[in-house]
Amino acid sequence: MEAKRDGTGVISYDPYLEPYRTKFQKRYQEYQTLRQKIINSEGSLHNFSEPFRRLGFKREVREGVSGWRFAEWAPGAREISLVGDFNSWNASAHVLQRDDFGVFSTFVRDVDGKSSIPHLSNLKILVTTSSGEQFFRIPAHMTYCVQDFKTNLFHGVMWDPPQTYRFKHPRPARPAALKIYESHVGIATQFPRVGTYKEFHSVLKHAKDTGYNAIQLMAIMEHSYYGSFGYHVTNFFAPSSRYGTPDELKELIDEAHGLGLTVLMDIVHSHASTHQEDGIANIDGSKHHYFHEGERGHHSLWDSKLFNYGLWEVSRFLLSNLRYWVEYFQFDGFRFDGVTSMLYHHHGISAGFSGDYREYFGDAVDEDAVRYLILANDVLHELLPGCITIAEDVSGMPTLCRPTFEGGIGFDYRLAMAIPDIWIKYLKEKTDEEWNMGHLVHTLTNRRWMEPVICYSESHDQALVGDKTLAFWLMDAQMYTNMSILSEKTPTVARGIALHKLIRALTQTLGGEGWLAFMGNEWGHPEWLDFPREGNNWSYHYARRQWNLPQDSLLRYQFLLNFDREFNLLEDQFKWLSCHESFISRKNEGDKLIVFEKAGLLFVFNFHPTQSFTNYKVGVNVPGKYKIIFHSDKENFGGSNNYDTSVDFFTQEDSWDGRRCSLLIYSVSRTLLVFRRV
């Protein structure tokens, strides 16, 4: 049955939403009203969201003369001047004119057929407030900002090269199932310094070779404080100059496309940096401007500014920002950071989510933010039908990943944020004998029907200082002493390597419709991630990735990388991430086994710390001959190669665990077996 296209179609998938029918109808009607208002005023959503159409720098011809039109929305300002190297920072040379909507603009004519604002020249605006106070600010739509290391402040810089980068490769087709390599350009080298866009090309090749089909780039939007991990954005239209130039970022993305990799961007529209001299906070002197006034405009945990999504120009700013990254840099989609903070007036602070629907459809929901997210998803999917949007939401908001016409918010995926938490909880608080197979399976499979998720066993969050990666929880100090194949393979290291493989494999096979790994964690990167800050004496020692470790044939890191690569390639072949049907036949607490069929394969996970089983009966639905096509105990995975893959396994006619027939198998402690009918 096709869902209704009136904003209530989601109820046909989830009858428990019926009490909120009027809420869905109201939300959809208000969205349609806003959309039509934009079209009536601007001519189209395309016009409204077009980067630089109304604000920022744009090349124009006026009265036969070419030049730069510059405009800034600053309703709280009394006067604005454009200043920079081009006019010797003369505040009276280019005073902007104000219109009735608080938009200030000017036109800087070319001289002798050349731009009056040279490429790479410094720029700012001088703002005079209603009280007469004056200060310099970076224009909100500046596309390149560079730090002055004498003052540590950033300048706006004109980016207008004689020849801009031209893309050579088309966008790759949208993957049927995403396998995302979450990455940060600055920490992507093994050296204690900031990495560059050009150096990151080696990471692209690594991701491709390891079986990933998408790259997610973090910390691309300019942020004056490197230690914020890119989440305290100061300049929304400027790719971070720490790593190189805008054209070098374009070249990186083009290279990724040439390798067949989809490129996603970690977009931060949930909040902004409080830095005023470097960012968009308090550009017009009003103390709010793009943000809510007073306490409502301040995130108490993040110490950041919160957008007022109900304002016309805020929607224009954010929507044009999305289009800018898609059109100018050829990003293929976005992971929206901090969606929980956007969705609720309480921003998720001290709020527990039990799953009661009243938590999602009451007064706590910020409907202005919901309308913005619906609008953003519609604009992106209309602009680029294959665009991918992923929501970082911990609340479990129903309908987040359903189409907007059904009453959904329009995201393609949400992150399965409960999964890494449960793995860390097990490693911290439970002995191996206490691991509950049923609870693990429930956590991995407990998601809303027809709302796809990206699963992961760990991300950058678990790598940060103050937490530990899976490998570090598993092996801790012995990662420093016993990862050489010339040293003893201690019980701790043997357990760590075995469980690292099983945790990642079980999560990928049961946890969602897409997969994500943070760079380096796939091979068990040791230690934590820590950006230079006062507390560590501004050290870059932990702000890097030690690629030399898995490349060293004498170290055991290679085994985890080999496993990750081959398991990803196996998924390419059998496509279990895009398979929507599975049957979990066994969750045995005594034996610590999990058995299920998916994508035409039989998976057998043995989590028992000591017990191996001979002639162990497992259920399977299709009779015939089966063979082992993959197992985690291979020597090049750091195992003992206890399985004979030449053996044929024939089904018996007796039903078992709810399946039509059964197999008798050998299952080694802490290993994974994958069977296929042949």
N, C-alpha and C positions, 0 to 999 in steps of 0.2 A: 504494500500500500504506500503510495507516494505521500509524503508529509505535506501538510498545508503550507502555503507560501504567504501566510499572514502573520507570522511571528508566533504562532502557537503549534507549529508542526512538531516541535520537540516533545510535546505531550504524547504523541502517538508512539514514541519510543520509550517514554517513561511516564506511565499513568500516575505516578506519585507526584508529578508536577501539576496535576489537574487543579489543586486548590490555588495555584498561582497563575491561572489562565489570564485573569484580568491584568496581572502584573506584566506578563509577557505581551499582551495586547497593547498596554500603555507604553511599554518600552519600545516596541516596534513602531507604534504610531509616532512617538516623539522623535525617534530616529528618522523616520520618513519625512517628518515635518522639517527637521534640521537639514536633511539632505536637499529637500526641495527649496528651502530658503537659500541655501548656498547656490544652487543652480539658478534661481531667479536673480540673485544679486550679482553672481560672478560669471554667469553664462554656462558653466559646467563645473563638475568636480575637477576636471582636468585643469581648468583655468585656476581654480581656487588653490590647488595643490602644486602648481607648477613652480619649481624652484626659481627664485630671483625675478619672477614676473612682476612683483610689486615691491619687494624689499631686497636690500643688499645691492651689490654691484652688478650692472648689466650694460652691455654695449648697446648703444642706440645712435640713431642719426636724427639730429634736430636742425631744421632749417639748412639742410645740406651739409652739416658739419657732424662728423663722428665724435664720439666721446663716451665717457662713463656716466651713466645715470646711477646715482647712489641714493638709497632711501633707508630710513630707520624708523621703526615704530617705537615711539617713546612719549606716550601721552602725558606723563608727569613732568616732562622737561619744559623749560621756558625757551631755551635756545640751544642749538647744536651746530658745531662747526666741524667740518672734515679737515683733519690736519695730518701732516706727515712729512716725510723727506721731500715729497714732490712740491710742496709749497713752503718749505723751510719752517714748518710747524707754526705758520701764521694763522691765528684764529680768525682773523677778519677776511682772509682770502676766499674761503668757501663756506659761507654761512648758509645753512639749510633753511628752506621755506617749509612752514608747517601747514598741513591741511586740517579740515574739520574733524578728522579721525585720529589725530595725534601722530600722523606720519610726516616726518621731516625728509626733505629731498633736495638734491642739487644736481647739476649737470657739469661735469668737468670736461671741457672741450679738448680735443686733440690739437696739437700744435705742429704745423708743417707735416701733417699726415701721420704723426706719431703720437702714441698715448702720452698724455701729460703725467700719468702715474706709472713710472717705470716698473718693469718686472722686478720682484724681490725688494721693492722699497717698503719701508715701514709706514704703517697707517694707524691712526686711532681717531676717535671722535672726542671733542671737548664738549662736555655737557654742562649747561647752566640750568640749575633747578629753579623751581618757583620761588625758593627762598634766597636765591642769588649764589648758592654754593656752586663751585666749579670743580670738575674732576675729569680725568681722561678715562675712556673706556674703549674696549675692543668692539667694533661693530658686531652685532649678533649673528650676521650671516657671513662672517669672514671665513674664507676657505683655506687659509694657511696662516698658522700662528707659530712664532718661533720665540724661544726663551732667550732673554738677555741675561747671560750668566753673571754680569756685573751687579745687576739688581735682583736677579732671579725672577723678574716679572716677564710676562709674555707680551709681544707686540703682534698686532695684525700685520700681515705681509701680503702685498699684492702678488698673486700667482697668475701670471699672464705670459707664459713662455712663448717664444717665437713659433715653436712647433710643439703642440701638446701630444701626449702619447696616443697612438691609434691602435685600437684593439685588433688583434689578428685572428682570434679564435671565437667561434660562436659559443653561446651558453650551451652546456651539456643538457641532455634530456633530464627531466626531473627523475631522480631515482625512485624505483618502486618501493624501496625501503631504505631509509637513511642509515648510514653508518658514519657518524660524525667524529672527526678528530678535533677536539676542542683545544685551541691553541692561543698563545700569546707571543707576538712577534718579539717583544723586548727581552723575554727570558728564554728565547728559543735556541740560543747558542750555548756552548759549554763554557764560555768565558765569562768572568765576573764583570760584565758591563752590559750596556743596552744593545741588543741585537738590532739588525736592520731589515727592511723589506727585502733587499737583495739577498741577504744571507738566508732568509726564510725559504728561499726556493728549494733548499735541500730538505726542509721539513715537508714540503709539498710532495717531493718524490718519495720520502719515507712513508707518508700517509698512504699514497697510492700503492706502493709496494706492499704495504701491510694489510691491504684489503679494505681501506676506508674509501668512501665515495663522496665525502663532503668534508670541508674544512669550516670550522667556526672560529672566526677571528674575534678575540677579546680586545678591549682597550684601544680601539681604533679612533674613536672620537677624542679630540684633544682634551687633556686633563692636566692641569698644572701640577698636581701632586702625583708623582709616579706611584707612590705607595698605595694609592686608592684602588689599584688594580683596574683603573679606567672607569670606575663607577661614579666618581665625582666629576662629571663632565663640565668643562668650562666653555668649550667652543664646539657647538653641535655640528657645524658644517666643515670643520677642519680635521682632516686626518692627522694623527699625531706626527709632529715633525721630529720627535725623538728617533724615529725609525727611518726617516728619509723624507722624500718629497711626495706630493700627490701623484705624480706620474710614476714614481717607483711603486706605489701601492697599486696603481692601475696595471702595471707590468706584472706584479705578483698575481693579481686576480686573473689576468689574461693567461699567465703560465698555468695556473690551476685549471682553468677551463680547457687549455690545450691537453692537459693530462686526464680530462674527463671528470674533474672534481667540481662539485657544486660548492659555492662559496657563500656562507652565511655570516652575518655580522651580529655581534652582541650589541643590541641597541638599547640605550638607556633613556627612556621617556617617562620614567617614574619619578625622577627627581633631578636636581642639578646642584653643582657645587655652590657653596656660599661665597666663594672668592669673588670679590667685586672688581678688582682691578684687572683680573685675568678673564673673567667670565661674563655671563649675562645677568647675574644677580645685581639688582639695583642700578640698571643702566640709566633709567630716567629719573632717579632720585626719589622715587615714590615708596621705596622699601618693599614693593610687591611686584608691580608690573606684570611679568609672565606668571606670577605665583599668587597664591592666596595671601591675604593680609594676616598679620599677627601670628599667633601660635598655630593657626591652621596651615600656614605656609611653611612650617618648619618641621622636619622629621627629627624627633627627639633622639632616636637611636643612631641615625646616620649623620646627624648634624648637616642637613642639606635642605635645599629649597624644594617646595612641592608645587607643581603646576596647577593652575586654575583652568581645568579642562573645559569649563563653561564659557570661556572667552573666545570670541571669534578669531582674534589674531593669534591666540595660542594654538588653536586647531590648525590655522594656516601654517604657522611656524613648524609644528611637529609633522604635519602631513607632507609639507614641502621638503622637510628634512629626510623623510623616508624615501620620497621620490628622488631626491638628490643622490643618495647612495646607490639606488637602483639604476638610475639613468647615467650618471656621470662616472660611476665606478664599476657598474655591472655586477653588483652584489645580487645574489639569487634569492635572498630571503633574510629573515631576521629571527634571532632569539630575543624576545622582549624581556628585559630584566625587570624584576620587582613588580610583577603584575599584581601580586597580592596587595602590595602597598597602594596601588592605583585603585583597586576595586572597592576598597573599604575606607570609610572615614577614619577608622581606628588604625589603618595601615598594617593590620596584623599584629600590632604591638600589644602584648599581654592578652592576646585573643586566642582561645583554643577553638578548634573546629572539630565538632563531634560528628558531622555529617547530617545533622538536623537541617532540613531545608529552610527553616525559618532563619538560619544564620546567613543564608545566601539571598534572601528576597525581602529583607526587612529594611529598616531605616539606616542600618549600618552601611549599606551599599551606596557608593558614590555614583549616582546615575550619570552625572556629567562625564566621569571617566569611562564608564561602560559605553556611552555613546561615542566617545572618542575612539575607543578600541574597535568598536563595530565599524566606524567610519574608516579607520586605518586599514583594517582587514579588507573592506570592500574596495578602497582605493588601490591597494596593492594588488589584489587579485584581478581587478579590472585592468590595471596598467600592465601587469605581467601575469597572465593566467597560471603559469607554473610557479609563481612565487610561493615560498615556504615561510610560514609564520609559526613560531613556537613560543608558548607562554610559560614563563617561570612562575608558577602559582602553587603555593603550598596549601591553600585553603580547600581545594577540591571543588571549586565553583562549578555547579552543573551547567551544561550547555556551552561551556567555554570553547569547545572544539566542534561545534555544529555550525552549519551555514547560517548567515544572518537572517535570511528570509524565513528560516524555521523558528527563529527566536534565539538562535545561538549568537555568540560573540565573534565567531568567524575564524578562530585560529585553526591551523592544520594539526598541530600537536600541542600537548602539554608535557612538561617534564615530570617523570615519576619520582618525585622528590623523597617519598617515604622509603624507597628501596635502599639507597646508601645508608640512611640512618639505621635501618634494621641490621645491616651487616656490621656496622661499627658497634652497635649495641651488643650483638652476639659476641664479637671478638673481645669487647671490653668486659662483659659481665657474665658470660657463660663459659663453662667448660665444654669441650667438644661433645661429651656425653649428654650434655643438657640441650644441645641444639634440637629444636622442634621442627621436624620436616613439614608437618601440616601448617604450622604457623608461617614458615618460610614460603611455602607454595601459596598460601592465602595472600601474603603481602605482595608477592610477585604478580599475582593474577587479579588482585582486587582493584579493578578500574572500571570506569563507566563504559557501558556498551556503546560502540560506534563513536567513541571519542578517543582517537589514537594518542598514544604516549610515546615519548622517547625515554627509554630505560637506561640506567647506568648503575654500576656498582660503586663508583666514586667519580667525582669531578674535581674541578679546581678547589671547591670548598673544603674537601677533605685533605688537600695538599697544603693548605695554608698553615702558617705557624700557629700553634695552639691546638691543632688537630694532628692526625697522622694518616698517611695513606694506608691502604690495605696491606701492602707489603711491609710497611713499618710496624703496623700493629701485629702482623704475623711473625716477623723475624727480628725486629727491634735491633739491639746492639750487634747481633750476629751478622747483620748485613755488612758490618765493617770488618768482620774477622773470618767469616766462613762462606763467602760467596765465590771464592776461587775454587776451581775444580781440583786444584792441588792440595786443598785443605779438606779436613773432615767434613762430610755431609752430615751434620748433626741432626738429631731428631727435630730440633726447632726449624732448621732450614728445610729439611725434607717435608715437614708439615706445611711450612709457609709456601713453598713452591706448589705443592699439591693443592692446597686450599685456594690459593690465588687463582689457579686455573679453573677450579670447580665453581668458585663464586662468580667469576666473570661469565663462564659458559652458561650456568643456570640462569643468571640474570638475563643474558641475551636471548635465550631460547624461550623463556616464559614471561619476561617482564614488560614487553611492549611491542610496538610496531616499528620502532627505530632504536638505534643503539648509539651511545656516546661514550667516548673515552677522552680523558685529559692527557695531553701529550707527555709521554714518558711514563705514565702510570701503567701502560700496557705491559711494560717490561720491568715493573717494580722499582721505579726510581727511588733511591734511598733518600732519607732525610725529608725535610719539609720545604715549603716555599715561603720566602720572606723577602719583601722588597726593602731596599735601603731606607732607613729611617733613623731618627735620633736614638731609639732604643737599641739598635744594633751597630751604632757608630757609622751609619750610612754605608753599610757593607753590601756589596752585590754578590757575596759568596753563595747565598741561597737563592738568588734571583737568576737562576740559570738551569739548564738541563744537561746532564752529563752523558751526552750521546756516546762518549768513548766506552761506557760500561757495557752496553749490549753488543758493541762491535768487537770487544775483546774476547777472543776464542777461549781464554782461560778463565772467564767469569761466567757464573750461572745465570746472569741476566739474559743472556742469549736464549736460554730455554723458554723463558716466559714470552719473549718476543716471537720466537718460532711458533709457539702455541697460538698466540694471538693472530698471527698472520694466517696460519692454516685454518683456524676456526672461522675467520672472516671469509676466507676463500671458499670454505665449505658452505657457508651461508649464501654466498653468491650462486652456488650451484643448486641448492635446494630451497632457498628463499623462505626460511621459516619466519622471518620477521614480517613478511607480507602474507603469511598464512593465518587465517582467522579461526581455524578449527584445530583443536587439540583435545586429547583425552588423557587425563592424568589417572592412571590406573593404580598407582601405589605411592603411599606416603607412610612408610613403615617406621615407627618410632624406635622399635627395638633394634632393627637391622640398620637403621639410618639410610634407607634407600628411597629414592624418588624415581619413579618410572612413568614415562608418558610417550605418547605417539603424536607426532606433529610433522607436517610437510612430507609425509610418506616415510618418515624415519622413526626408529624406536630409540629413545634416549634412556640410559640407565646411569643414574648418579649414585655413587656409594660414598656417603659422608662418614661412614663408621671409622673411628680413629685407629682401630686395630684389626677389625674382623674382615676377612675375605671369605667369599662364599663359593662353594662348588655346587654344581647342579642346582642352581637357584632358579626357581620358577618365576617367570614374568609373563604377564598377559600381553597378547597382541591380537589384533582383530582380523588381519588378512593371513590366511594360511599360505604356507610355501617354504621356500628355502631363503635363509637370511645369512648375511655376512657382516662382519665388523668392517665398517668403512672409515672409522676414526676412533681413536682412543687417546686419553690424556697421559698414558704411561709410556709413551715412546721415549727412547733415549734422548732424542734431540729436543724433547720437551722437559728434560730433567728427570724422567722416570726410569723405571727398571725394565721396561719392555716385556711385561709378564703375559702379554696376549699374543696368541697365534692368529694372525688375520687370514690365514689360509683355510681355517676350519669353516665348514658349512654347518649351519644350525637349521634343523628342520622342525617345523611346528608339530605339536601334538594336538589331537582333536579335542582334548578336554578344555573347557572354558576356565578362565582364571581372571580374577580381579575385574570382573565385568566385561571381559573380552572373549571373543569366540574361541580362541585357542591359546596355546602357551608355548614358551621356549624354555629350555634348560640351559643356563649360561654359567660362566665363571665370572665373578665380579671381585676385583681386587680393592682392598681398602683405599679410600680417598682417590678414586679414579672415576672417569667418565667413559662410558661405552656408547657408540652410536652404531646402530644396525640398520641395514637396508635390505629389503626383499629383492632378490635377484632371480 
